Structures are given as C-alpha cells and as structure tokens.
Amino acid sequence: MCCLFTVLVLLGPRVANGIWWIADAARWNAAFGSIIWPILGIIFVPWTTLMYVLVLPGGISGFEVLLLMVAIVVDVLSHAGGGYGNRKRLTG
C-alpha cells in the first residue's frame, strides 16, 4: 500500500500536467513563453506548475498567491521527504 501511495504522489501531478498540456495547449502557451519552462516544471516542481497554469489566466493576486505558496511547499516537502526518511541509513 505504501508503494502505491508513493507512485501516485510522484506520478500523479506529472501525468495530470501532461494530460492537461495535451488537452488545453492554448492555456499552457499563454502561461509559458517557451517549451523549456513547462518541461522543467513538470519534472522538478509538478504541483507548482499545475497550480501556476490553473491560476495564471485570471491573474495572480490575493488567494492565488496563497495557493501558489502551498504548491511550492508541497514540492519542497516532496523533495525533502526522501532525505528525511532515509536519514538513519546514512553513516557518519
């Protein structure tokens, strides 16, 4: 069950980003100037990329800033969680 949850957390937002990019390419083109930024975003910060594309067309102010900060925190915690979970395996 733990492995299934981990796979869903790691692949879920990336798959959602990919499907959304294919389904609504105009929104992605409006959010990003070139193709490199969404690709890097999907690889390294998928939750932030997903939230950025969601809130950008209406403008980013007020509550949208809070949503983006939450997405950034989720991305940072997802990267830091592996190091924290394996801290006892390291020697020294």
HELIX and SHEET records of a PDB file:
HELIX    1   1 CYS A    2  ALA A   23  1                                  22    
HELIX    2   2 ALA A   25  ALA A   31  1                                   7    
HELIX    3   3 ILE A   36  PHE A   44  1                                   9    
HELIX    4   4 PRO A   46  VAL A   55  1                                  10    
HELIX    5   5 LEU A   56  GLY A   58  5                                   3    
HELIX    6   6 PHE A   63  GLY A   85  1                                  23    
END                                                                             
